[in-house]
Amino acid sequence: MTRVSIIDGALTIEVQGWDKLWSLTSRLEIPLEHVIDVRPADDQVEGIRAPGTHVPGVITAGTFVQEGNSVFWDVRDLTKAIALDLRDERYSKLVIEVADPNEIIGDIKQALFRNRFQRA
């Protein structure tokens, strides 16, 4: 699971517990300008682990190359996962598990709106 926070125009994703080991990542920081969209995840794990862990029904964590793009996964329960589409970043997409997907999606969309409004 991950913890998501939004501070000073950046989205910070902290990987929690043993997922740090499985994903080989502890923290990602993404400027809000690089977030294209956020939505409930309905993605399927496809592609090549590079490096990553995939045990069907247990965990998907790490970097996967999907359709030529790097995608970061940290999911145990897909019903609690969100997907973030990115631009100008190492990853084209993040698929992460959060405690409350609806709340986090709402928070991110609100921050994106504020960020775009302030820049205009």
ChimeraX attribute file (.defattr): number of C-alpha atoms within 10 A of each C-alpha:
attribute: neighborCount
match mode: 1-to-1
recipient: residues
	/A:1	22
	/A:2	21
	/A:3	15
	/A:4	21
	/A:5	14
	/A:6	16
	/A:7	11
	/A:8	8
	/A:9	14
	/A:10	19
	/A:11	21
	/A:12	18
	/A:13	20
	/A:14	17
	/A:15	23
	/A:16	15
	/A:17	11
	/A:18	11
	/A:19	21
	/A:20	18
	/A:21	15
	/A:22	17
	/A:23	22
	/A:24	16
	/A:25	18
	/A:26	15
	/A:27	14
	/A:28	14
	/A:29	13
	/A:30	18
	/A:31	16
	/A:32	21
	/A:33	16
	/A:34	17
	/A:35	21
	/A:36	13
	/A:37	15
	/A:38	20
	/A:39	18
	/A:40	18
	/A:41	18
	/A:42	12
	/A:43	11
	/A:44	8
	/A:45	16
	/A:46	11
	/A:47	15
	/A:48	14
	/A:49	19
	/A:50	13
	/A:51	14
	/A:52	20
	/A:53	21
	/A:54	19
	/A:55	9
	/A:56	9
	/A:57	10
	/A:58	10
	/A:59	18
	/A:60	26
	/A:61	26
	/A:62	26
	/A:63	24
	/A:64	24
	/A:65	19
	/A:66	15
	/A:67	10
	/A:68	10
	/A:69	14
	/A:70	21
	/A:71	25
	/A:72	28
	/A:73	24
	/A:74	29
	/A:75	25
	/A:76	20
	/A:77	15
	/A:78	20
	/A:79	13
	/A:80	17
	/A:81	26
	/A:82	23
	/A:83	21
	/A:84	22
	/A:85	16
	/A:86	21
	/A:87	14
	/A:88	11
	/A:89	12
	/A:90	12
	/A:91	17
	/A:92	20
	/A:93	22
	/A:94	23
	/A:95	27
	/A:96	28
	/A:97	25
	/A:98	24
	/A:99	13
	/A:100	11
	/A:101	19
	/A:102	14
	/A:103	11
	/A:104	18
	/A:105	19
	/A:106	13
	/A:107	15
	/A:108	21
	/A:109	16
	/A:110	11
	/A:111	18
	/A:112	22
	/A:113	12
	/A:114	12
	/A:115	16
	/A:116	11
	/A:117	9
	/A:118	8
	/A:119	7
	/A:120	5
